[in-house]
Each structure stands twice: as structure tokens, then as C-alpha cells.
Amino acid sequence: MKQIIFFLVLISLVLSGCGEKKVELVPVGEMNQYTDPGYGFKINYPKEWKNLGTTGKAVFAKSQEVVDKFLDPRAGIEGEQVTVEVIPYAGKTPDAVIQSLKDDLKQQNAEMQPDQMLTIGGKPSVMLQYRIQATTKTSIYGHQVFVQGDTAIYKLDFEGYGTQHGMHANVNDTMLKSFEPPVVVAKKPDVWNPASNLSVYDAKYFTMKYPDNMEFVDVKKGNNDFAMEMRADRRDCSIHIDVFGAKNLTVDKVWDQNKGRYHAKGTGTTTLDGNKTYWVDYSPMANINSRAYFVVKNDKVVRVTVNWFAPQKDIYFKVFEQSVNSLKLK
């Protein structure tokens, strides 16, 4: 890692006016650890920074204003940003995925240095340093590290405006050294069994316990405020949760507005975290059964949908129902 720090410190000295005013390195203070809820990678980041990203793409910075600056040079404030993004292989080789990421930088007219080979988290990795002219007077300096995981490339992007990148050399180096790709799980058995160990999914609107051998998948939230999905060993055996505005309606009114969308096989009421909840059973396709729950808290509708393979209801439904019953609304 010494060559990284040397390069970044050199940048900071040059940008400060050929040594007229030495740029001081930002000290490495107390760190928090982030564990991605969907992919399982881990990385430490400064305690005073925030994670402003999503599952599979963590974005660490001191504030949203810093992130805004990278989205639009005319907005926000200058600072350092660190992004960790999961890029699944999707049938491509690691080299092909890495080349496509390099091509993305080229499209931004980035000036790039030659590749450097590293080992990060026990995995072979490639690092490249770059500069992007953000405005006529300001450049973005950065380096990207591509860590070759078992099922995906983990792209770590460290970037800052002007002297910010050089100033954060030690912070970036510490974060990079802390990165841990996920551990590959053993081959799944023919019949799915929920893990005895439960993890807690902590979202803005709720927390929920789930067997930690369930897998997260990316879903689009559309016009909703939030959406997530986790699956067992089948695509049709899942828990899907989306959150949208209640518009000052009670759960009774929300249910009246939504119940007509389902070809109900049965309906009823229960409670989730002490709140009145409506549920509806239906079958979206042959051999697949589903149950949707509607509950309202703080003017937000939390809709939980569980899906299972009908011939194996005894394997899936009870486990999914336990997760739903563990829901704590915020």
C-alpha cells in the first residue's frame, strides 16, 4: 500500500502550489464497520462519515453535500468519497468485467495510470489511478481497486476534488486494508433448510429477523419509498417488502383501496408489532401461493409479500411467517 500513499501525497503537494503550502494528511480516527446486508462484504469507514448508498453499492462520505458534488460539479461541497460496488460476473470473465469498468472511466475522459497488481482480502486485485477534469479549474483525483471475488468483482472507488484525495491518503489506505469479500457458502442441499442463525435486516422503516442463508436480490422500488427482497433456494420462494405513503389513511382505508387488486383465496386480520394488519392469500401462478400483509405506521404503508412453492409449503411458509412476525416498525 505504500506506493498508493506516496502517489496521493505527491498529488496533494503539487496541487498546493509546488510546496508553498503543505497539505496536511487527514488523520485516521475511530472507524465503524459496514457489512453489506445483501452481499456480505465488509469495510471500515470513518466514524464521522455516513453510508449514503444502497445494498450492493455502499457510498461513504462526510455528508450528502459531498456526494452531490460528484454528481454535479456545480452543486455540493468538495470532499472525499469512497464507493464499494458489487459487479456480478454474469457469465463474463473477471478480466472482461474489469475491462468494461476501465471503459466506463475512459468515457468520462479520465487520464489513467498503468495497472498495479495487489492482493486485497486474500483476493487478486487490480488498482488504477486516474484524473478527471471536472471543471475548467478543478480536477477529481482517484484510484479504483477491482477485487476479484468468487461470483463478482468488488469495485472500490476512492475519489476526491483537488487536494482532498491526497489529504485522505491514510484514510483511504486504512479503508482498503479493512475490506473483506464475503465468504462463499457451501453447496446447497437438495432440500432447503433455514439456517439456525438469524440475522437482523435493519432498514429505515423496519427491522426484521431472517435465516442468514436467505439471499438478497436487487429489486426496483419504482414509485415506492423503499423495496427489498430476499429468497430461499428458489426464485418463487421469497419475502418481498415495499413501503409507500399512506396519505393520512388508516390501515382500514388502505386495505379497502388495495384489496380489489387480489384474487383472494382468503383474507383476515392479525397484528404486526402491535399494529392492526390485514392479510390476503392468493395464487399468482400455478403451484405458487402468496400472502400479502398490509400495516400502517407513521403514515407509511408497509406491505409484506411472502411467496412459496405450494407443494412444499411445510418447508417455506412457517419460516417466512416467523420472519414476518419478527417485524418491528419504526
C-alpha positions as CSV (number, residue, x, y, z in Angstrom):
1,M,0.0,0.0,0.0
2,K,3.0,2.4,0.4
3,Q,3.0,3.2,-3.3
4,I,-0.6,4.4,-3.1
5,I,0.1,6.7,-0.2
6,F,3.2,8.1,-1.9
7,F,1.3,8.9,-5.1
8,L,-1.6,10.6,-3.3
9,V,0.7,12.6,-1.0
10,L,2.6,13.7,-4.1
11,I,-0.6,14.9,-5.7
12,S,-1.6,16.9,-2.6
13,L,1.8,18.7,-2.6
14,V,1.7,19.5,-6.3
15,L,-1.8,20.9,-6.1
16,S,-0.9,23.0,-3.1
17,G,1.3,25.2,-5.2
18,C,4.6,23.5,-5.6
19,G,5.2,23.2,-1.9
20,E,4.2,26.8,-1.0
21,K,1.7,25.4,1.5
22,K,2.0,21.9,2.6
23,V,-1.3,20.0,2.6
24,E,-1.8,18.1,5.9
25,L,-3.0,14.5,5.8
26,V,-6.3,13.8,7.5
27,P,-5.7,11.6,10.5
28,V,-7.2,8.2,10.7
29,G,-9.6,8.3,13.7
30,E,-12.1,5.9,15.1
31,M,-13.7,3.6,12.5
32,N,-17.1,1.9,12.1
33,Q,-17.5,-1.4,10.2
34,Y,-20.1,-1.7,7.5
35,T,-21.4,-5.2,6.5
36,D,-23.4,-5.2,3.3
37,P,-26.8,-6.7,4.0
38,G,-27.2,-8.3,0.6
39,Y,-23.7,-9.4,-0.5
40,G,-21.9,-9.7,2.8
41,F,-18.7,-7.7,2.1
42,K,-17.2,-5.7,5.0
43,I,-15.3,-2.5,5.1
44,N,-14.3,0.0,7.8
45,Y,-15.0,3.7,7.4
46,P,-14.5,6.9,9.5
47,K,-17.0,7.2,12.4
48,E,-17.9,10.7,11.4
49,W,-18.8,9.7,7.8
50,K,-22.1,8.3,6.6
51,N,-23.2,5.5,4.4
52,L,-25.3,7.2,1.7
53,G,-25.6,4.2,-0.7
54,T,-27.8,1.1,-1.1
55,T,-27.4,-2.6,-0.8
56,G,-24.6,-3.7,-3.2
57,K,-23.4,-0.1,-3.7
58,A,-22.2,1.5,-0.4
59,V,-21.2,5.2,-0.7
60,F,-19.2,6.7,2.2
61,A,-18.7,10.4,2.7
62,K,-18.9,13.1,5.3
63,S,-22.2,14.4,4.1
64,Q,-24.7,14.3,1.3
65,E,-23.3,17.6,0.0
66,V,-20.0,15.9,-0.7
67,V,-21.8,13.2,-2.7
68,D,-23.8,15.8,-4.6
69,K,-20.6,17.4,-5.8
70,F,-19.5,14.2,-7.6
71,L,-23.0,14.1,-9.2
72,D,-22.9,17.7,-10.3
73,P,-19.7,19.9,-10.0
74,R,-21.9,23.0,-9.7
75,A,-23.5,21.7,-6.5
76,G,-22.4,20.4,-3.1
77,I,-19.1,20.8,-1.4
78,E,-15.6,19.4,-2.1
79,G,-14.5,16.4,-0.2
80,E,-13.6,12.7,-0.4
81,Q,-16.0,9.9,-1.4
82,V,-15.4,6.1,-1.2
83,T,-17.7,3.7,-3.1
84,V,-17.9,-0.1,-2.9
85,E,-20.0,-1.6,-5.7
86,V,-20.7,-5.2,-6.5
87,I,-20.4,-6.1,-10.2
88,P,-21.6,-9.7,-10.8
89,Y,-19.7,-11.7,-13.4
90,A,-23.0,-12.6,-15.1
91,G,-21.2,-15.2,-17.3
92,K,-18.2,-12.9,-18.1
93,T,-14.6,-13.4,-17.1
94,P,-13.0,-11.2,-14.3
95,D,-10.8,-9.6,-17.0
96,A,-13.8,-8.8,-19.2
97,V,-15.6,-7.2,-16.3
98,I,-12.6,-5.2,-15.2
99,Q,-12.1,-4.0,-18.8
100,S,-15.7,-2.8,-19.0
101,L,-15.1,-0.8,-15.8
102,K,-12.0,0.8,-17.3
103,D,-14.0,1.6,-20.4
104,D,-16.5,3.4,-18.2
105,L,-13.7,5.6,-16.9
106,K,-12.5,6.3,-20.5
107,Q,-16.0,7.6,-21.3
108,Q,-15.5,10.2,-18.6
109,N,-12.3,11.3,-20.4
110,A,-10.2,10.1,-17.4
111,E,-6.4,10.1,-17.6
112,M,-5.3,6.8,-16.2
113,Q,-2.1,5.4,-14.9
114,P,-0.9,1.8,-15.7
115,D,-2.4,-1.1,-13.7
116,Q,-0.9,-2.1,-10.4
117,M,-1.4,-5.7,-9.1
118,L,-2.4,-6.0,-5.4
119,T,-3.8,-8.6,-3.0
120,I,-6.9,-7.4,-1.1
121,G,-8.7,-9.5,1.4
122,G,-6.7,-12.5,0.1
123,K,-8.0,-12.0,-3.4
124,P,-6.1,-10.9,-6.5
125,S,-6.8,-7.3,-7.3
126,V,-6.1,-4.6,-9.8
127,M,-5.6,-0.9,-9.0
128,L,-5.5,2.1,-11.4
129,Q,-5.1,5.7,-10.6
130,Y,-7.0,8.4,-12.6
131,R,-7.7,12.1,-13.0
132,I,-10.9,13.6,-14.4
133,Q,-11.3,17.2,-15.3
134,A,-14.5,18.2,-13.5
135,T,-14.4,21.9,-14.4
136,T,-12.0,24.2,-16.1
137,K,-10.3,24.9,-12.8
138,T,-10.9,21.7,-10.8
139,S,-10.0,18.0,-11.2
140,I,-11.2,14.9,-9.5
141,Y,-8.3,12.6,-8.5
142,G,-8.9,9.0,-7.6
143,H,-8.0,5.4,-7.7
144,Q,-10.1,2.3,-8.3
145,V,-9.4,-1.1,-7.0
146,F,-11.0,-4.2,-8.6
147,V,-11.1,-7.1,-6.2
148,Q,-11.8,-10.5,-7.8
149,G,-14.4,-12.3,-5.7
150,D,-15.9,-15.7,-6.3
151,T,-19.1,-14.5,-8.0
152,A,-18.4,-10.8,-8.6
153,I,-15.9,-8.0,-9.0
154,Y,-15.9,-5.7,-6.0
155,K,-15.1,-2.2,-7.3
156,L,-13.7,0.2,-4.6
157,D,-13.5,3.7,-5.8
158,F,-11.6,6.4,-3.8
159,E,-12.0,9.9,-5.2
160,G,-11.7,13.5,-4.2
161,Y,-11.8,17.0,-5.5
162,G,-8.4,18.8,-5.8
163,T,-6.2,18.2,-2.8
164,Q,-8.9,16.2,-0.9
165,H,-7.8,12.9,-2.4
166,G,-4.2,13.4,-1.3
167,M,-5.2,14.7,2.1
168,H,-7.2,11.4,2.7
169,A,-4.4,9.1,1.6
170,N,-4.1,7.4,5.0
171,V,-7.9,7.2,5.5
172,N,-8.2,5.5,2.1
173,D,-5.4,3.2,2.7
174,T,-6.9,2.1,6.0
175,M,-10.3,1.5,4.5
176,L,-8.8,-0.5,1.6
177,K,-6.8,-2.7,4.0
178,S,-10.0,-3.4,6.0
179,F,-12.0,-4.6,3.0
180,E,-13.2,-8.3,3.3
181,P,-15.0,-10.0,0.4
182,P,-17.8,-12.4,1.5
183,V,-17.1,-16.0,2.4
184,V,-18.6,-18.4,-0.1
185,V,-21.2,-20.7,1.4
186,A,-21.1,-24.4,1.0
187,K,-23.1,-26.1,-1.8
188,K,-26.8,-26.0,-1.0
189,P,-28.6,-29.3,-0.1
190,D,-31.3,-30.7,-2.4
191,V,-33.9,-29.7,0.1
192,W,-33.7,-26.1,1.5
193,N,-33.2,-25.9,5.3
194,P,-33.3,-22.5,7.0
195,A,-30.2,-21.6,8.9
196,S,-30.5,-21.7,12.6
197,N,-28.5,-18.5,12.9
198,L,-30.8,-15.4,12.4
199,S,-29.6,-12.1,11.2
200,V,-31.4,-8.7,11.5
201,Y,-32.3,-6.7,8.5
202,D,-32.2,-3.1,9.6
203,A,-34.0,-0.7,7.2
204,K,-35.2,2.9,7.5
205,Y,-38.8,1.8,8.2
206,F,-38.4,-1.5,10.0
207,T,-36.2,-4.3,11.3
208,M,-36.8,-8.0,10.6
209,K,-35.1,-11.2,11.6
210,Y,-34.3,-13.8,8.9
211,P,-32.3,-17.0,8.4
212,D,-28.9,-15.9,7.3
213,N,-28.8,-18.4,4.4
214,M,-31.5,-16.4,2.6
215,E,-30.1,-14.4,-0.3
216,F,-30.9,-10.8,-1.2
217,V,-31.7,-9.8,-4.7
218,D,-31.9,-6.4,-6.3
219,V,-35.4,-5.1,-6.9
220,K,-36.6,-1.7,-8.3
221,K,-38.6,0.4,-5.9
222,G,-40.4,2.3,-8.7
223,N,-42.7,4.9,-7.2
224,N,-42.4,3.4,-3.7
225,D,-40.3,4.8,-0.9
226,F,-38.5,1.5,-0.4
227,A,-38.3,-2.0,-1.7
228,M,-36.3,-5.1,-0.9
229,E,-36.5,-8.9,-1.5
230,M,-34.8,-12.0,0.0
231,R,-35.1,-15.5,-1.3
232,A,-34.6,-19.1,-0.2
233,D,-33.2,-21.5,-2.7
234,R,-35.9,-20.9,-5.3
235,R,-36.9,-17.7,-7.2
236,D,-40.6,-18.3,-6.3
237,C,-39.9,-18.7,-2.5
238,S,-39.2,-15.2,-1.2
239,I,-40.1,-12.4,1.1
240,H,-40.7,-9.1,-0.6
241,I,-41.3,-5.8,1.3
242,D,-42.2,-2.4,-0.2
243,V,-43.1,0.8,1.6
244,F,-45.2,3.7,0.3
245,G,-47.1,6.7,1.6
246,A,-50.4,6.1,3.4
247,K,-51.5,9.7,2.6
248,N,-53.1,10.1,6.1
249,L,-55.3,7.0,5.6
250,T,-55.9,4.4,8.2
251,V,-55.0,0.7,7.6
252,D,-58.7,0.0,7.1
253,K,-58.8,2.6,4.3
254,V,-55.6,1.4,2.8
255,W,-56.9,-2.2,2.8
256,D,-60.2,-1.0,1.1
257,Q,-58.2,0.6,-1.7
258,N,-55.9,-2.4,-2.3
259,K,-58.0,-5.5,-1.7
260,G,-59.6,-5.4,-5.2
261,R,-56.2,-6.0,-6.8
262,Y,-56.0,-9.5,-5.5
263,H,-58.0,-12.7,-6.5
264,A,-58.3,-13.6,-2.9
265,K,-58.4,-17.2,-1.7
266,G,-58.8,-16.0,1.9
267,T,-58.4,-12.8,4.0
268,G,-58.1,-11.9,7.6
269,T,-56.5,-9.6,10.2
270,T,-53.6,-10.0,12.6
271,T,-51.2,-7.7,14.3
272,L,-47.6,-6.9,13.5
273,D,-45.6,-5.2,16.2
274,G,-48.9,-4.4,17.9
275,N,-50.4,-2.8,14.8
276,K,-53.6,-4.0,13.1
277,T,-52.7,-5.8,9.9
278,Y,-54.7,-7.1,7.0
279,W,-53.6,-10.2,5.1
280,V,-54.8,-11.8,1.9
281,D,-53.9,-15.2,0.4
282,Y,-53.8,-15.6,-3.4
283,S,-52.1,-17.6,-6.1
284,P,-50.3,-15.6,-8.7
285,M,-49.5,-18.6,-10.8
286,A,-49.8,-22.4,-10.8
287,N,-48.2,-24.1,-7.8
288,I,-47.2,-20.8,-6.3
289,N,-49.1,-19.4,-3.3
290,S,-48.7,-16.0,-1.8
291,R,-49.7,-14.0,1.2
292,A,-49.6,-10.2,1.4
293,Y,-49.8,-8.2,4.6
294,F,-50.8,-4.5,4.9
295,V,-49.8,-2.5,8.0
296,V,-49.6,1.3,8.6
297,K,-47.1,3.1,10.8
298,N,-46.1,6.8,10.8
299,D,-48.2,7.4,7.6
300,K,-46.3,4.7,5.7
301,V,-47.8,1.5,4.4
302,V,-45.5,-1.5,4.9
303,R,-46.6,-4.3,2.5
304,V,-45.0,-7.6,3.1
305,T,-45.5,-10.3,0.5
306,V,-44.4,-13.9,1.1
307,N,-44.3,-16.4,-1.8
308,W,-43.8,-20.2,-1.7
309,F,-43.8,-23.3,-3.8
310,A,-47.2,-24.8,-2.9
311,P,-46.2,-28.5,-2.9
312,Q,-43.5,-27.6,-0.3
313,K,-45.5,-25.2,1.9
314,D,-44.3,-27.0,5.0
315,I,-40.7,-26.2,4.1
316,Y,-41.1,-22.5,3.4
317,F,-44.2,-20.9,4.8
318,K,-43.6,-21.4,8.5
319,V,-40.1,-19.9,8.2
320,F,-41.3,-16.9,6.3
321,E,-44.2,-16.3,8.7
322,Q,-41.7,-16.3,11.6
323,S,-39.7,-13.6,9.9
324,V,-42.8,-11.5,9.2
325,N,-43.9,-11.9,12.9
326,S,-40.5,-10.6,14.0
327,L,-41.1,-7.3,12.1
328,K,-40.5,-4.1,14.2
329,L,-41.8,-0.9,12.7
330,K,-40.1,2.4,13.0
